[in-house]
Amino acid sequence: MKGKAAFPFLFLDADWTLFDFQRSEGKALHLVFQEFGFPYDEAVHARYHEINSALWRGFELGTVDKKDLQRTRFSTLLAEQGLPGDPDAINARYLQLLADNVFLVDGAVEVCAALAERSTLLLATNGVSWTQHRRLANSELAPFFRYVATSEDAGSQKPEAGFFEYALAQVGNPDKRDVLMVGDQLSTDILGGAAAGLATCWYNPQGLPRPADAPRIDFEIRRLEELLDLA
Ligand SMILES: [Mg+2]
């Protein structure tokens, strides 16, 4: 089957690209709040999301490490809501629930199934290693990914060069022209992929405008199905 693909190797981002992270996050948060006996509503999710996003931006800039990120998102949220509890224990349970409540972006299964027929797929993610492996295993995407590169295993994260070196080594260091990096984040997936010498595809489901300082974007898609025509 191989040989017909424009890109024999596809590196695919996980969250917000293949996984419907918003839905998984809300479900896991709701469940963990229920288990700890805390009141929950959509405002809690919205505030958690703001806190967590700010911490992830710090992580991408290298100003926050992952352990701090995981503790601080819950210690901040609990303090604001006036709730008691051990943020580390809550985070640990949240990660389990996140891994067990997987929702996929529309078309992800069909698209990955078709792509895996002709290309080697690697999941390229800055997520927590244990969580991301378990989420993949719990999803219908598992049969299509022989390779997973997490930032934790790589020892560096997107957009750093070390992450892409690790991912390329996983699949046997192919010619970089044969590799397409697909993801929703310009600051990590696309910036890092372009800097590593890979072709890049920006998954932009909301049709956001391209910022003036955007990294090199070789392809842009609004639906995952469009990958079938270009990859
Ligand atoms: Mg993403």
Residues whose N, C-alpha, C, O or C-beta is under 5 A from the ligand:
A	BS01	MG	D13 A14 D15 W16 T17 D184 Q185
